[in-house]
Amino acid sequence: MLLCYDGDMTLLDGKKLAQKIITDIKEEVAGMNKHLRLAVVVVGNDPVVQKFIAQKRKIAEQIGVDFKIYPFEETVSARDLRARVAEIVHEKKNTGVIIQLPLPSHIGKQHMLNAIVPDKDVDVLSSRAIGNVVVGKSPVISPVAGAVKALFDEYGIQCAGKRIVIMGNGALVGKPVALWLLSERVGFSIIDEGTPDVSALIGDADIIISGIGKSGFITGAMIKEGVIIIDAGTSEQNGKFAGDVDFESASKKASFITPVPGGVGPVTVAMLFKNLVELAKQ
């Protein structure tokens, strides 16, 4: 049951939960008669992207999964990259494949993601994989949606009967979280650039799940007492990762809140590897 707000804030510790998930995955991987490898397609040398890749490599080493990077110059043509991704996907040793986002502007993102077959799409971003989620035929869900679900389960947070607001409708956070809530038969509102009365929606929300990538956009003055805040936004501020929420002011009013870093991020990476294992078992 969701605890009633009594003026105390509970920090949703993503690092602790991620380590718990990783420990379980490690045991499962050790008992499999199949060796797993995650293939990561990387275009360019963005330092922020490299940090995300380093996190994934670290977890792979912890759980005993091979981790192979396929680097490409930022100038690679969309045609050449698509052909190479198709080869990487069909390489038998690669049990899971991800295309590290963002991609250069001259490369169509969805067209490239669609080169990954559903049984190797651990990020659940190809059109076919998303379609399988929609019709209830996918054994996995998006790592971000899985992370939000895992945090709710761990801390006893229930969605039913709550006013839920999703900030942003992007492919990495907003849309996958919306699909998960739809599968749970839970109502919600999505806020994007064209949404009227944004302040009213945020102010009335019992649960806010944000992934707009705007540092400190949500402040304590915008939210009500006892709100639950899941900050899945990622941006860079002064060389450090920052979330969508002004943590200092929002944490004084929230009943549950995720920090950035150390909240949704670590659990998302853990859920990506959980997806790798689940798809390998199919």
N, C-alpha and C positions, 0 to 999 in steps of 0.2 A: 504494500500500500504506500501511496505517496504521503509522506509526513506533512502535517499542517505546518505552515510557516509560523515560527515563534520568535522571529527576529534574529535567528542564528543562520549564518551562511555555511553551506557545505561545499567544499571544493571537490569537484569531480576529478580525481587523480588518474589521468590517463596513463601516465607512466607505470603506475602500480598495476592497473588492469591489463595493460599491454604485456607486461612481463608475465602475468598469470596466464594469458592466452598463449604467449610464446612457449612457456614451459609445457603446456598441454600439447602444442603442435610438435615440439621437439620429441616428445615421447611417441607421438603418433608416427612421425617420420622415421624414427628409429625402428619401429615395428613393421614398416612397409617393405615389401620385396621388390620395390621399384625405386631407382634413384631419380631424384627430382632436380630440375634445373630451371631457373627463371632467367629468361632472356630479356634484356632491356635495350630497346632501340633509342639512341640518344642523338639528336641533331644539334650541333653547335656546342659551345662551351660556356653557357650561362652559369655563373657561380652559384646562383640560388638553386638552379636545377641540380648542380653537382652535389649540393648539400642534401637534397632529397635522395639522390642516388646513393650517397654514402650511408644514409640511414637504412635503406633497403639492404645494402650489402652487409651491413653489420648484423642485421637480423638473420639474413641467410646463413651467415657463418655460425651464428648461435644455434640454429636449428638443424644444421647439417644439409643445407640445400646449396647446390652449385649456383653461382651467380655469374652470368656472362653478359658483358656490355658489347653492343654493336654500335660503334661510334660512326657518325657521318658528319661531313662538313656542312656548315649552314647553307652553302650554295648548292647543295645536292638538288637535282631536279625532282619534281613530284613523281614523274614517271619512273625514274631510276630507283627512287626510294621505295615506291610501291612494289616494284618488281623484287627488290631485295628483301623487303618485309615478307612477301609471299614465300620466299625461299626460307627465311628464318622460321616462319610459322610452321612449315612442313618439315623442318629438321627434327628427326625423331627424339634427339636428346633434349630438346626444348619442350618441357611439359607445360610451361606457361610463358606467355609473351606479353610485354607491355610496351607501349610507345610513350616515352616520357614527354609530357606536355609542359609548356606550350611548344608548338611547332612554328617555324618561320611563316610569315604571312603569305608567301607564294605557294605554300603547300596546303591543300584542302584537308582539314583535320578529320572530318568524319569519313571522307573517302579513304584516308589512310588507316583509320581505326577499323574500318570494315574489312581490311585485309586479314584481320585476326579471326580465326574460327572460334565459335563459342566455347568449345571444349578446352581451349587454351587461353581464353580471354579472362584473365584473373581480375582485370579492372572493370569488367562488364560495361564496356563503352562502345562496342560494335553494335550496329543496328540489329543484327540477329540476336545477340546476347540480350540486349534491352528488350527486344520483342519476346524472348523467352521468359523474362521476368514478368512482363505485362500479363502474359497468358498463364502464368503460374507453372511453367515447365523448366525453370532454371534451378539448379541445385545451389546456386550462390546468388548473392546480391552485391551491389556496389560496396567496395570497402568502406567508403564514408558512411553510407547508410547502415552498414553492418556495425561500424564503430558507434554510431549514435544509439542503435539498438542495444549494443553490448553495455554501454554506459547506463542506459535506462534500466536494463535488467540488473546490473550490478548494484545500483543504488536504489532500486525499488521504485522507480519513477514510472507512473502509468500515464498513458496518453488519453485514454477514454474520458470523455466529458470535459476536456480541457480546450481552451482556445489556443490553437497552435498557429504560429506565424513563421513561414519560411522566408528568409531574406535572400532574394536572388533566385533565378531559375536556370542557372548554369548547368552544364553537363556534368561537372564534377561534384557538386553539392546539392543544389536546389532540386534538379530533376530526379536524381536517384533517391533522395530523401522523400520526395513527393510520391514516387512509385512505391516505396516501402510503406508509407502511411496509408496509401490507397489499398495495399494488400492487407493491411491491418484493419481496414474499414474505419479509419479515423479521419475526421474532417480537418481541414486546414485552409489557410489563406496564404497565397504567394505574393510577396511584394517585389515588384520590379520597377524599372524606370517609369513606366506608364501608370503605376498604381496611384489613384487619388486617396487622400486622407491617410497618408502613411503614418503620421504621428498618432492618429486615433487607433489604428490597427496595432501599432507597437505598444501603445499605452494600455490597451485592453488585453494584451496577450498574456496567457498563463505560461506558455512555453515559446521561446524564440530560438529558432535554429538559423544561424546566419552563415552565409558563404559568399559575400559580395566582394571581399578583398579590398575593403576601404578601411584603413586603419583608424580605430577609435570612433567609428561612425555612430555607434549606439552608446549613449551616455546614461548615467543614472537618472537624469532629469526626464528621460523619455519613457522610462519603464515604471511599472507599479511594484509595490511591495510584494515580495514573495514569488516573483517571476523566476522561472527556470531558464537559464541561458546556456545554449550550446553554441560555442563560437568556433565554427569551422572555417572561418575566413583566414586567408594567408596573404600577407603582403610584407614588404621589407621597409623598415624605418630605422634610419641611422645604422644600417648594417646588421640589424637584428630582425628576427621574425616578429610580426605584429598581427593581432587579430582585429576583427571588426568592432570589438567592444572595448570601451574605455573601462578597463578592469577596476581601477581604483574607485571610480564613482559608482559603477554598476554593482560591484560586489557588496556595497553597503545596503542594497535593497533586495538583491536576489536571494532566493532560498538555496538554489543550486547553481553553480557556475563552473564552466571549464576555463582553465588558464590557457594562454598562448605565450610560449610553447608549453607542452606538457599535458595538453588536454585531449582533444580529438585526434591530433596528428599521430601520436605513437600508437593509438588503438587502430587507426586506419591502416598503418603499415602492417600491424599484426594481422588484421583481417585480410589484407591482400595475400599473405602467406597461408592463411587459413583457407582462402579460396583456391590457392594453388594445390593444396592437399586434397580438398574436396573434389576438384575437377580431375585430379590424377586418379582418384578412386572410382570415377564413373566408368 
